[in-house]
Amino acid sequence: MAHAEEAAASPAQPSPGPVATPAAEPEEIVLPPNVTCSQKDRHIVRRFIQRIEIVVGQKPWEWLAEVQPKQ
């Protein structure tokens, strides 16, 4: 009984559970003309490119264009 009275006396607090947010549409990545993939594999390629971009800070083809080949 005391628990019910405390609950009524305390202000309502939101539950600490995960917040439901609508899923964001994945950003459409325009691949360079020399990179091709099937429509079926496009989501895999998109995820791979996003991971590289997070680590390096650029799209893979931008980063690779800056790297000078060893001679």
C-alpha positions as CSV (number, residue, x, y, z in Angstrom):
1,M,0.0,0.0,0.0
2,A,2.8,2.4,0.9
3,H,4.4,1.8,-2.6
4,A,1.2,2.9,-4.3
5,E,1.1,6.1,-2.2
6,E,4.8,6.9,-3.1
7,A,4.1,6.3,-6.7
8,A,1.1,8.6,-6.6
9,A,3.1,11.3,-4.8
10,S,6.2,11.2,-7.1
11,P,6.1,12.9,-10.4
12,A,5.8,10.7,-13.5
13,Q,9.2,9.8,-14.9
14,P,9.7,8.4,-18.4
15,S,10.9,4.8,-18.5
16,P,14.6,4.4,-19.3
17,G,13.8,2.1,-22.2
18,P,15.0,2.6,-25.7
19,V,13.3,5.5,-27.6
20,A,11.4,4.4,-30.6
21,T,12.4,6.5,-33.6
22,P,11.5,5.9,-37.2
23,A,14.3,4.2,-39.2
24,A,16.3,6.7,-41.2
25,E,16.4,6.2,-44.9
26,P,19.9,5.1,-45.9
27,E,21.8,7.8,-47.7
28,E,22.1,7.0,-51.4
29,I,25.7,6.6,-52.2
30,V,26.7,7.4,-55.8
31,L,29.4,5.0,-56.8
32,P,32.2,5.9,-59.2
33,P,31.7,4.7,-62.8
34,N,34.4,2.0,-62.4
35,V,32.6,0.4,-59.4
36,T,29.6,-1.8,-60.2
37,C,27.5,-4.1,-58.1
38,S,24.2,-5.9,-58.4
39,Q,21.1,-4.3,-56.9
40,K,21.0,-7.2,-54.5
41,D,24.5,-6.4,-53.1
42,R,24.0,-2.6,-53.0
43,H,23.1,-2.6,-49.3
44,I,26.3,-4.5,-48.5
45,V,28.4,-2.1,-50.5
46,R,26.7,0.9,-48.9
47,R,27.4,-0.4,-45.4
48,F,31.0,-1.1,-46.3
49,I,31.5,2.4,-47.7
50,Q,29.9,3.9,-44.6
51,R,32.3,2.0,-42.3
52,I,35.3,3.1,-44.3
53,E,34.0,6.7,-44.2
54,I,33.6,6.6,-40.4
55,V,37.2,5.4,-39.9
56,V,39.0,7.4,-42.6
57,G,36.6,10.4,-42.7
58,Q,36.2,10.2,-46.5
59,K,34.6,8.0,-49.1
60,P,37.0,5.2,-50.1
61,W,37.6,6.5,-53.6
62,E,38.4,10.0,-52.3
63,W,40.9,8.6,-49.8
64,L,42.5,6.3,-52.4
65,A,42.9,9.1,-54.8
66,E,45.0,11.0,-52.3
67,V,47.3,8.0,-51.5
68,Q,50.4,8.0,-53.7
69,P,51.4,4.6,-55.1
70,K,54.9,3.4,-54.1
71,Q,57.4,3.3,-56.9
